[in-house]
Amino acid sequence: MDTIFGVPTQALFGQLLIGLINGSFYALLSLGLAVIFGLLNIINFTHGAQYMLGAFGAYLLLTKLGLNYWWALLIVPIVVGCTGVIIERLLLSRLYNLDHLYGLLLTFGLALIIQGVFRNEYGSSGQPYPIPPQLMGGQKLDFMFLPNYRAWVIAASLVVCLGTWYLIERTKLGGYLRAATENPALVQAFGINVPRMITLTYGFGVGLAALAGVMAAPIYQVSPQMGADLIIVVFAVVVIGGMGSILGAIVTGFGLGLIEGLTKVFYPEASNTVIFIIMAIVLLIRPAGLFGREK
């Protein structure tokens, strides 16, 4: 059997694949957090619950309405994003002139409420969600077996992440968004409705979390705790990449997923803590994060 550094090739590439899968969700979720923090300066603790809502939205569409995975990919991010718009208009908009701590506490409380409602209704055990028939099976490569659905998740995540980066960094709309974070009064003077832009941006960030939840449903069981288990790691990813940095969220998400996968091969005992160790080191060396701007 072929080995690399004493590790069987199939085991090594299998863990790298798992790392890429995890990194795909880290990148999508941290991207949504970065978009929201970049414009609203709010640390959105509800993000994990909104990711869970995406997975449950796909599950409920299938079990209650008979709508499959592809319909869920289209419908769920829009519906959950609309709930984000409502939250921003009714609750978050009242806190913009207060200390950032109030926004953090509000979103943390909302996350607990949402998780509590679903745990009361569905319990703590997970609900299975089937892989769509078009993506069943996999490809037998020389060094590993590549499941089609996992390859789809990695590719789709990359497309969404890079598309979001291009939208924000390379288009006129993205320029308005970035300008609104620096000088909202000036942007308003050009006839841009800044409050509406802020609302839609929050809804877009929430929609990204829901999209990640739909994509995660066939891989992980749909459970009320799935967001709570992931959000702490995602916040660490955002801190390492730089708060509000779109490119930082994408690169760090995928990169840390791969590092986590390699750690499971060479030093499994540290696999659950390696991301937090990296976060501590990065904060000591560069407090603004790898891609963040020093103030």
LOFIKOL-533230 format. One line per 2 residues: for each residue z negated, x, y of N, C-alpha, C, O. Coordinates in steps of 0.2 Angstrom, whole numbers. Atoms other than C-alpha are relative to their C-alpha. Layout:
REM LOFIKOL-533230
Z:X:Y:Z:X:Y:Z:X:Y:Z:X:Y; ...
***
This chain:
REM LOFIKOL-533230
0:4:-6:0:0:0:0:4:6:-4:9:7; -1:-4:-6:5:7:17:-7:-1:4:-10:-7:5
6:0:-4:-10:11:29:2:3:6:6:8:7; 0:-3:-6:-12:15:47:-7:2:2:-12:-3:2
7:-3:-1:-28:26:51:-5:-3:-5:-10:-5:-4; 4:2:6:-34:21:34:-1:-7:-1:-5:-10:-5
0:8:0:-32:2:37:7:-2:-3:12:0:-1; -7:3:2:-19:-8:27:4:-3:5:1:-6:10
-5:3:-5:-4:-12:37:0:-7:1:0:-10:7; 0:7:0:-4:-30:33:-7:-3:4:-6:-7:8
7:2:-3:-23:-32:38:0:2:8:-2:-2:12; 0:-2:-7:-20:-22:55:5:-5:4:2:-7:9
-4:4:-4:-5:-32:60:-2:-8:0:-1:-11:5; 3:6:0:-14:-48:55:-5:-1:5:-5:-6:8
5:1:-5:-28:-45:66:3:1:7:1:-2:12; -4:0:-6:-16:-40:80:3:-7:2:3:-9:8
-2:7:-1:-8:-57:78:-5:-5:2:-4:-9:7; 6:4:-2:-25:-66:79:-2:2:7:-3:-2:11
1:-2:-7:-28:-55:95:5:-3:5:3:-5:10; -5:3:-4:-12:-61:102:-1:-7:1:0:-10:7
2:7:0:-16:-79:98:-5:-1:5:-5:-5:10; 6:1:-4:-33:-78:106:2:2:7:0:-1:12
-2:-2:-7:-25:-68:121:4:-5:3:4:-6:9; -4:5:-3:-13:-82:123:-4:-6:4:-2:-8:9
5:5:-3:-27:-95:126:-4:3:6:-5:0:11; 4:-3:-6:-37:-82:137:5:0:6:2:-1:11
-4:0:-6:-22:-80:148:2:-6:3:1:-7:9; -1:7:-3:-18:-98:150:-6:-3:4:-5:-5:9
7:3:-4:-36:-103:154:-2:4:6:-3:1:11; 2:-4:-6:-39:-88:165:5:-1:6:3:0:11
-5:2:-5:-23:-92:174:-1:-6:4:-1:-6:10; 3:6:-3:-29:-109:178:-6:1:4:-6:-1:10
6:-2:-4:-45:-102:184:2:4:6:-1:2:12; -2:-5:-6:-37:-89:195:4:-4:5:3:-3:11
-4:4:-5:-25:-102:203:-5:-4:4:-5:-5:10; 5:4:-3:-40:-113:207:-5:4:5:-6:2:10
4:-5:-4:-51:-99:213:4:3:6:1:3:12; -4:-3:-5:-37:-91:223:1:-5:6:1:-2:12
-2:5:-6:-34:-107:234:-7:-3:2:-8:-4:8; 6:4:-2:-51:-117:233:-6:4:1:-11:2:3
6:-4:0:-63:-102:231:-6:-4:-4:-12:-3:-2; 5:3:4:-72:-113:218:0:3:-7:6:3:-10
1:-2:7:-78:-106:201:0:-7:-4:-5:-10:-5; -1:7:4:-72:-121:190:-3:0:-7:0:2:-12
3:0:7:-85:-122:176:2:-6:-4:1:-6:-10; -2:6:4:-77:-139:171:6:2:-4:9:-2:-8
-6:-3:3:-62:-128:165:0:-1:-8:5:-3:-11; 1:0:7:-68:-127:147:0:-7:-3:3:-9:-8
0:7:2:-71:-146:146:7:-3:1:9:-7:-3; -7:2:-1:-54:-149:153:5:3:-6:10:-1:-8
-3:-2:6:-47:-138:139:-1:-4:-6:4:-6:-10; 2:4:5:-56:-148:127:3:-7:0:5:-10:-5
-4:6:-1:-49:-164:135:7:0:-2:10:-5:-5; -7:-1:2:-32:-157:132:1:-1:-8:6:-5:-10
0:0:7:-35:-155:113:-2:-7:-2:2:-10:-7; 1:6:2:-43:-172:112:5:-5:2:6:-10:-2
-6:4:-2:-29:-180:122:5:0:-6:8:-6:-7; -5:0:5:-17:-174:109:-2:-4:-7:2:-7:-10
3:3:6:-28:-180:95:0:-8:0:2:-11:-4; 0:7:-1:-30:-197:102:7:-3:1:8:-9:-2
-7:2:0:-12:-199:106:3:-1:-7:7:-6:-9; -3:1:6:-8:-196:88:-3:-5:-5:0:-9:-8
4:4:4:-22:-206:80:0:-7:2:0:-12:-2; 0:7:-3:-21:-221:92:6:-3:1:8:-9:0
-7:2:-2:-3:-222:98:5:3:-5:11:0:-4; -5:-3:5:6:-212:84:5:4:4:10:6:1
-4:-5:-3:13:-200:97:-1:7:-2:-7:9:-2; 1:-6:3:16:-183:90:-1:6:5:-2:5:11
2:-6:-4:13:-165:96:5:1:6:2:2:12; -5:-2:-5:29:-164:107:-1:-5:6:-1:-3:12
2:5:-6:24:-180:117:-6:2:3:-7:1:9; 6:-2:-3:7:-173:119:0:6:5:-3:6:10
-1:-6:-4:13:-157:126:3:-3:7:1:1:12; -3:3:-7:22:-168:140:-5:-4:3:-6:-3:9
5:5:-3:9:-182:143:-7:3:2:-9:2:7; 7:-1:-1:-8:-174:141:-1:5:6:-6:3:10
2:-4:-6:-7:-160:154:1:-4:7:-3:-3:12; 0:4:-6:-1:-173:167:-6:-5:1:-8:-5:6
5:5:-1:-14:-186:163:-7:4:2:-10:2:6; 6:-3:-2:-28:-173:163:0:4:6:-5:4:10
-1:-2:-7:-21:-165:178:-2:-5:5:-4:-3:11; 1:6:-5:-22:-182:187:-8:-1:0:-10:-3:6
8:1:0:-41:-183:182:-2:6:4:-7:5:8; 2:-5:-5:-42:-166:191:1:-1:7:-3:0:11
-2:2:-7:-34:-173:206:-6:-5:3:-8:-4:8; 5:5:-2:-47:-187:206:-7:4:1:-10:2:6
6:-4:-1:-61:-175:204:0:4:7:-5:4:10; -1:-4:-6:-55:-164:218:-1:-5:6:-4:-3:11
0:5:-6:-53:-179:230:-7:-3:1:-9:-4:7; 6:4:0:-69:-188:226:-6:4:1:-11:2:4
6:-4:1:-81:-174:223:1:7:4:-3:9:8; 0:-7:-3:-75:-156:227:2:0:7:-1:5:11
-2:0:-7:-67:-160:244:-6:0:4:-6:2:10; 6:1:-4:-85:-164:250:-4:6:1:-9:7:5
4:-6:1:-91:-147:246:3:6:4:0:12:4; -3:-6:-3:-79:-135:255:-3:3:6:-3:9:7
4:-3:-6:-90:-133:270:-7:3:-2:-11:5:2; 6:-2:3:-105:-129:259:0:7:-3:6:9:-5
0:-7:4:-110:-113:250:3:-1:-7:3:-7:-10; -3:0:6:-100:-109:235:-4:-2:-6:-1:-5:-11
5:2:5:-115:-112:224:0:-7:-2:-1:-9:-8; 0:8:1:-114:-131:226:6:-2:-4:6:-6:-9
-6:1:4:-96:-131:219:-1:2:-8:1:-1:-12; 1:-2:7:-101:-121:204:-5:-4:-4:-4:-6:-10
5:4:4:-116:-132:200:3:-7:-1:2:-10:-7; -3:7:1:-106:-148:202:5:1:-6:5:-4:-10
-5:0:6:-92:-142:190:-4:2:-6:-2:-1:-12; 4:-1:6:-105:-136:178:-3:-6:-3:-3:-7:-9
3:7:2:-114:-153:178:6:-4:-3:4:-8:-8; -5:4:2:-97:-161:176:2:2:-8:3:-2:-12
-2:-3:6:-93:-150:161:-5:-3:-6:-3:-5:-11; 5:2:4:-110:-155:153:1:-8:-2:0:-10:-7
-1:8:0:-106:-174:156:5:-1:-5:5:-5:-10; -6:1:4:-89:-173:148:-1:2:-7:1:-2:-12
2:-2:7:-95:-163:133:-5:-5:-3:-4:-6:-9; 5:5:3:-110:-175:130:4:-6:-2:2:-9:-7
-3:6:1:-99:-190:131:4:0:-7:4:-4:-11; -4:-1:6:-87:-183:118:-4:1:-7:-2:-1:-12
5:-2:5:-101:-176:107:-3:-7:-3:-4:-7:-9; 3:6:2:-109:-193:107:4:-5:-4:2:-8:-8
-5:5:3:-93:-202:102:3:3:-7:4:-1:-12; -3:-3:6:-86:-189:89:-5:4:-4:-3:7:-9
4:-4:4:-101:-179:84:2:8:1:7:9:5; -1:-7:-1:-101:-160:83:5:3:-4:8:9:-3
-5:-2:5:-89:-158:68:7:0:3:8:-5:7; -7:0:-3:-71:-154:72:4:-5:-4:3:-7:-9
-5:5:3:-56:-166:69:6:4:-1:8:8:4; -6:-3:1:-41:-159:61:6:-3:4:7:-9:5
-6:2:-3:-24:-159:70:6:3:-3:6:9:-4; -5:-3:4:-8:-156:60:5:4:4:6:2:10
-5:-4:-3:5:-143:64:6:-4:0:8:-7:-5; -6:4:1:21:-151:69:5:2:-5:6:8:-6
-5:-2:6:34:-152:55:5:6:2:7:10:-3; -5:-5:-2:47:-142:65:-3:7:0:1:12:0
3:-7:-1:35:-127:66:-4:2:-6:-8:7:-6; 4:-2:6:28:-127:48:3:6:-3:9:8:-1
-2:-6:4:30:-112:37:0:6:5:-4:7:10; 1:-6:-3:33:-94:43:6:5:-2:10:3:-6
-5:-5:2:44:-78:42:-4:6:-3:-9:8:-1; 2:-6:4:41:-65:29:3:7:3:8:8:2
-2:-7:-2:42:-48:38:-2:5:-4:-6:4:-9; 1:-6:4:41:-31:31:-8:2:-1:-10:4:-6
7:-2:-1:23:-28:37:-5:-6:0:-11:-5:0; 4:6:-1:16:-46:38:3:-6:-1:10:-7:0
-2:7:0:18:-65:36:-1:-3:7:-7:-3:10; 1:3:-7:21:-73:54:1:-7:-1:7:-10:-1
0:7:0:17:-91:54:5:-3:6:4:0:12; -4:3:-6:30:-101:65:-4:-3:6:-2:-1:11
4:4:-6:17:-111:75:-3:6:4:-3:5:10; 3:-5:-4:8:-95:80:5:4:4:3:6:10
-5:-3:-4:24:-87:85:2:-4:6:3:-2:12; -2:4:-6:28:-102:96:-5:0:5:-4:0:11
5:0:-5:11:-102:104:0:6:4:0:6:11; -1:-6:-4:13:-84:109:6:0:5:5:1:11
-6:1:-4:31:-87:116:-1:-5:5:0:-3:11; 1:5:-5:26:-103:125:-5:2:5:-4:1:11
5:-3:-5:11:-95:133:3:5:5:1:5:11; -3:-5:-4:21:-81:139:4:-3:5:4:-1:11
-5:3:-5:34:-92:147:-4:-4:5:-2:-3:11; 4:4:-5:21:-103:155:-3:5:5:-3:4:11
4:-5:-4:11:-88:162:5:3:5:4:4:11; -4:-3:-5:26:-79:169:4:-5:5:5:-3:10
-3:5:-5:34:-95:176:-5:-2:6:-3:-2:11; 5:1:-5:17:-98:185:0:6:5:-1:5:11
0:-6:-5:17:-80:192:6:0:4:5:1:10; -6:0:-4:35:-82:198:-1:-5:5:1:-4:11
1:6:-4:31:-99:206:-4:2:6:-3:1:12; 5:-2:-5:16:-92:216:2:6:4:0:7:10
-1:-7:-4:22:-74:220:7:0:2:8:5:7; -7:-2:-2:41:-76:222:3:-6:3:9:-6:5
-3:6:-3:44:-94:229:-3:-1:7:-8:1:9; 3:3:-6:42:-102:246:-6:-4:0:-11:-3:4
6:4:2:30:-114:239:-6:4:-1:-12:3:1; 6:-4:1:19:-100:233:-2:4:6:-8:5:7
2:-4:-7:20:-91:250:-4:-5:4:-9:-3:7; 4:5:-3:13:-107:257:-7:0:-3:-12:-1:1
7:0:4:-1:-107:244:-4:6:2:-10:5:4; 4:-7:-1:-6:-89:247:-2:0:8:-7:2:9
2:0:-7:-5:-92:266:-6:-5:2:-10:-3:6; 5:5:-1:-16:-107:265:-7:3:-2:-12:0:1
7:-3:2:-30:-96:257:-2:4:6:-8:5:7; 2:-5:-6:-29:-84:272:-1:-4:6:-6:-3:10
0:3:-7:-26:-96:287:2:-7:-1:8:-8:1; -2:7:1:-26:-115:283:2:-3:6:7:-7:6
-2:4:-6:-25:-120:301:7:2:2:11:-2:5; -7:-3:-2:-9:-109:304:5:-4:-5:10:-6:-2
-4:4:5:-1:-117:288:1:-7:2:6:-10:2; 0:7:-2:-6:-134:294:5:-1:7:8:-6:7
-4:0:-6:3:-130:311:7:-1:-1:11:-3:3; -7:0:2:19:-128:302:2:-7:-3:8:-7:-6
-1:6:3:18:-146:296:-1:-1:-8:1:-6:-11; 2:0:8:11:-142:278:-6:-4:0:-11:-2:3
7:4:1:-2:-155:272:-4:5:-5:-4:4:-11; 4:-4:3:-15:-142:267:-4:-3:-5:-5:-1:-11
4:3:5:-27:-154:259:3:-3:-6:1:-2:-12; -4:3:6:-14:-162:248:2:6:-4:2:6:-10
-2:-6:4:-8:-144:243:-6:2:-4:-5:4:-10; 6:-2:4:-26:-140:238:-1:-5:-6:-3:-2:-11
2:5:5:-28:-156:228:5:1:-6:3:1:-11; -5:-1:5:-11:-153:219:-1:7:-4:0:7:-10
1:-6:3:-16:-135:216:-5:0:-6:-5:2:-11; 5:1:5:-32:-140:207:2:-4:-6:1:-2:-11
-3:4:6:-23:-153:197:5:4:-4:5:3:-10; -5:-4:4:-10:-140:192:-4:5:-5:-3:6:-10
4:-4:4:-24:-128:186:-3:-3:-5:-4:-1:-11; 2:4:6:-32:-142:176:5:-1:-5:3:-1:-11
-5:1:4:-16:-146:169:2:6:-5:3:5:-11; -1:-6:5:-14:-128:162:-5:0:-5:-4:2:-11
5:0:5:-31:-129:154:2:-6:-6:1:-4:-11; -2:5:5:-25:-146:146:5:2:-5:5:1:-11
-6:-2:4:-9:-138:140:-2:5:-5:0:5:-11; 3:-5:5:-19:-124:132:-4:-4:-6:-3:-2:-12
4:4:5:-30:-137:123:5:-3:-5:3:-3:-11; -5:3:5:-14:-146:116:2:5:-5:3:4:-11
-2:-5:5:-8:-130:109:-5:3:-4:-3:6:-10; 6:-2:4:-25:-125:102:-1:-5:-5:-4:-3:-11
2:5:4:-27:-141:93:2:1:-7:-2:0:-12; -1:-1:7:-17:-137:77:-3:7:-3:-2:8:-9
3:-6:2:-25:-120:76:-7:0:-1:-10:2:-6; 7:1:1:-43:-124:79:-1:-7:0:2:-11:2
2:7:0:-52:-140:75:-1:-3:7:-4:1:11; 1:3:-6:-53:-152:89:-7:-2:0:-9:-7:-4
7:1:0:-71:-152:94:-3:0:7:0:3:11; 3:0:-7:-82:-156:109:-3:6:2:-3:7:9
3:-6:-2:-89:-139:109:5:6:1:4:11:3; -5:-5:0:-72:-130:108:1:4:7:2:10:8
0:-3:-6:-72:-127:127:-6:4:2:-5:9:5; 6:-3:-2:-90:-122:129:0:7:-4:-2:12:-1
0:-7:4:-87:-108:115:5:5:3:4:11:2; -5:-4:-3:-72:-101:125:-1:2:7:1:7:9
0:0:-7:-76:-103:143:-3:7:3:-1:10:8; 3:-6:-3:-88:-88:145:4:6:-1:4:10:3
-4:-6:1:-76:-76:137:6:0:5:8:5:8; -6:1:-5:-62:-83:149:-2:2:7:1:5:11
2:-3:-6:-73:-80:164:-1:7:0:1:10:5; 0:-8:1:-76:-62:158:7:3:1:8:8:5
-7:-2:-1:-57:-61:157:2:0:8:5:5:10; -2:1:-7:-55:-67:175:-3:5:4:0:8:9
3:-5:-4:-68:-55:182:3:7:-1:4:10:4; -3:-7:2:-60:-40:173:7:0:4:8:5:7
-6:0:-4:-43:-45:180:0:0:7:4:2:11; 1:1:-7:-49:-49:197:0:-7:2:5:-11:1
1:7:-2:-55:-66:204:6:-2:4:7:1:10; -5:2:-4:-40:-75:210:7:3:-1:12:1:2
-6:-3:1:-27:-63:204:4:-3:-6:2:-3:-12; -4:3:5:-13:-71:194:3:5:-5:2:4:-11
-3:-5:4:-5:-56:187:-6:3:-4:-5:5:-10; 6:-2:3:-23:-50:183:-2:-4:-6:-4:-2:-11
1:4:5:-26:-65:173:4:0:-6:2:0:-12; -5:0:5:-10:-64:163:-1:7:-4:-2:6:-11
0:-7:3:-11:-45:159:-7:1:-4:-7:3:-10; 7:-1:3:-30:-45:155:-1:-5:-5:-4:-3:-10
1:5:5:-29:-61:145:3:3:-7:0:3:-12; -4:-2:6:-16:-54:133:-3:7:-3:-4:8:-9
2:-7:2:-23:-36:133:-7:0:-3:-8:3:-8; 7:1:3:-41:-41:129:0:-3:-6:-4:-2:-11
-1:3:7:-35:-52:115:2:5:-5:-1:5:-10; -2:-5:5:-27:-37:107:-5:5:-1:-6:7:-7
6:-4:1:-42:-26:110:-5:-3:-4:-8:0:-9; 5:4:5:-53:-39:102:2:0:-7:-1:1:-12
-3:0:7:-41:-40:87:-1:7:-3:-3:8:-9; 1:-7:3:-41:-21:85:-8:2:-1:-9:5:-6
7:-2:1:-60:-20:87:-2:-3:-7:-7:-1:-10; 1:4:6:-61:-33:72:2:5:-6:-1:4:-11
-2:-4:5:-52:-20:62:-4:6:-1:-6:8:-6; 3:-6:1:-60:-4:66:-8:0:1:-11:5:-1
8:0:-1:-78:-9:72:-2:-7:1:-3:-10:6; 1:7:0:-81:-27:67:-6:-3:4:-7:-8:7
6:2:-3:-99:-27:73:0:-1:8:-4:-5:11; -1:0:-7:-93:-25:91:5:-5:3:6:-6:9
-6:4:-2:-79:-38:91:-2:-6:4:2:-8:9; 2:6:-4:-90:-52:99:-2:2:7:-3:-2:11
3:-2:-6:-96:-41:113:5:5:4:3:7:9; -4:-5:-3:-82:-29:117:3:-2:7:3:2:11
-2:3:-7:-75:-40:131:-5:1:5:-4:3:11; 6:-1:-4:-92:-40:139:-1:7:2:-4:8:8
1:-7:-1:-94:-22:137:6:3:5:4:7:10; -5:-2:-5:-77:-19:146:-1:-3:7:0:1:12
2:3:-7:-82:-31:160:-5:4:3:-4:5:9; 6:-4:-3:-98:-21:163:3:6:3:1:9:8
-3:-6:-2:-88:-5:164:5:-1:6:4:3:11; -5:1:-5:-74:-12:175:-4:-2:7:-2:1:12
4:1:-6:-87:-19:187:-4:6:3:-5:6:9; 3:-6:-2:-96:-3:188:5:5:4:3:8:9
-5:-5:-3:-80:7:192:4:-4:6:5:-1:11; -4:4:-5:-70:-7:202:-3:-7:0:0:-11:-3
4:7:0:-81:-22:207:5:-6:1:4:-11:-1; -5:6:-2:-65:-32:213:4:-2:-6:8:-6:-6
-4:1:6:-58:-31:195:7:5:0:8:8:5; -6:-4:1:-42:-22:189:5:-1:5:9:3:7
-5:2:-5:-30:-32:200:-2:-3:6:2:-5:10; 3:4:-6:-42:-39:213:1:5:6:2:11:6
-1:-3:-6:-41:-34:231:-7:2:3:-11:-3:3; 7:-2:-3:-56:-24:238:0:-3:7:4:-3:11
1:3:-6:-63:-33:253:-4:5:5:-6:3:11
***
